[in-house]
Amino acid sequence: MQKYLIIGNIFSLLSTICVAVSVIKKNKTDLIYWQIIGIIFYIFTSISLVAYASLIMNVLTLLRNILAYLKRLTKELTWIFCIVSAIIGLYVNNLGIYGLLPIVATISYTIFLFITKNEQQMRYAVIINLLLWCVHNFYIQAYPAALNDIVVSLWSAIQIYKNRRQFSSNCL
């Protein structure tokens, strides 16, 4: 089990780097691109750390983000992803209440991904999403991912602050 913990945390670290890079991107498409790469690493993290709900949520997230990147994420597909995430996530959840956090994070981020108009709004969504994942990642011992969630949430808040004037009329 120790070997899988180390492997899972290496993948988690690689994902951390990608997510951190995504937050500094100057447009929503580039932000999503780097998140796609990060999600691939998160999938391997979930496999290594035997976290089935997060594995399924990450696979769905990968598909959803690819569609968003290609600008093919419609309202109907958004709802389908939300419903499928809830049903499958609940079915494969092996971590009780902690296994619900990836489900809630995935569904809320799916909605944000569809309704947000710019990267500044996406940064708010990233913070909410990462805080939910942070608790889950601590629980499954994905410590680099949990640390990433905290650091990137703070980094996102800094980016929101730095860009507040540019987006003041368009943001939350």
N, C-alpha and C positions, 0 to 999 in steps of 0.2 A: 504494500500500500504506500509506503514511503516513496518509492520510485515514481508512482503515479502522481503523488502530491508535488514532487519536484517538477515533473514533466508538465503537469497542469499549470503550475506557477510560471514556468518558462513561457508557455503559450499566453498566459495571462499578461505577462510583462510585454510581450510583443503586441498584444492587443492594446495595452495601455498606451504605448507609443503612438499607435495609429489614431486612437481616439483623441489624444492630446493634440496631434497634428490637425485633426479635423476641426477643432474648435477655433483655430486661428485662421482658417480659410476665409476668404473674402466674398465667397458666394455660396449659395445653398448647394449647388451641384457638386462643387469641390468638397464641401463638408460631408455630403452623403458618400462620395467616392471613398474618402478615407475611412468612413465608418464601415463601409462594405468590407474593406480589407481587415479592419479590426474585428468585425463579426466573425470572419473566417477563423481567426485565432481564438476567439471566444468559444466557437463550436468545439475546437480541440480541447480547450480548457474544460468545458462541461463534460466531454467524453472522459477525459483523464480523471476528473474528480467525481464521477458518477452522479451527476446532477441532471436527472432526466428532464425535469420541467424546464430548466434553463437551456438544455440542449435543444428541445423542441422549439422553445421561444426564439432561440438564436437562429435556427434554420428558417423559421417563419420570418424573422427579422431580416435575414439575408435576402430572401425572396422579395419581401416588401421593399427593401432599400434598393434592390436592383430595379424594380419597377419604378420607384420614385426617381432614381437616377436617369432612367430612360424616359421619364415624364409620362409614364403610362399608369400611374397610380390614380385610379378613378374613385369617385365616391362609393360606387358599388364594391370595388375591390377593397377599399378601406374597411367597409363593414364586414365583408367576407373574412378578411384577415383578423378583425376583432373577434368575430364569432368563432372562427376556427381556433384562434389562440386560446380563447376561454375554454372551449370544449376539450381540445387535446391537452392543453396545459393542466386542466383539472384532472383529467384521466391519468396522466403520467406523473403527476406530482408525488414524489416520494419523500418530501421534506416537510410536510405539514404546512403550517403558516408561513414558514420561510420559503417554501416552494411556490406560494401564491405571489410573492413579490415580483418574480420575473414575469408572471402573467399580467399583473397590474401594470408593470413598467412597459411591457410590450404593447398592450392595448392602448394605454395613454399616449405613448410615443407614436403609434400608428396614426392616431387621430391628429396629434400635433403635426406630424409630417405632412398630412393632407391639407390642414387648414392654415399652416404658417406660410407667409409670403416671402420672408427673407431670412438671412442667416442670423440676424439679431433675435428674432422671435424663436428661431431654432435653438439658440443658446439657452433661453429660458426652459425650453423643453428638455434639453440635454441635462440641465441641473436637476430637474424633477426626476427624470429617468435614472440618472446616476445615483441619486440618493436612495432610491428604492433598491437598485442593484447592489449598493454598498452593503446594506444589511445582509442581503443574501450571500454576497461574496465573503463576508466575514464568517458567516455560518458554515459555508462549505470549505473554508480555509484557503480561499483564493486570495491570499493577502496582497499580492501586487495589484490585482484587479480592484480590491477594496481601497487600497491606497490611491490608485488611479481615480477611482470614483470621487474621492475627497478632493484630490489635487485638481482634477479637471473641472469639478464643480466650482471650486474657488477660482480657477483660471477662467472659466466661463463667466463668472460674476465680474471679474476684472475686465474681460473683453466687453461685456455689456456696458460697464461703466465707461470704458474708453470710447465706445462707439455711440454713446447715448445721444449726442447732438445730431449725429447723422441720421439716426432712426427715430428721433423723438416723436415725430408725428405719425409714424407707421407702427409703433410697437405697443405692447400691452399697456 
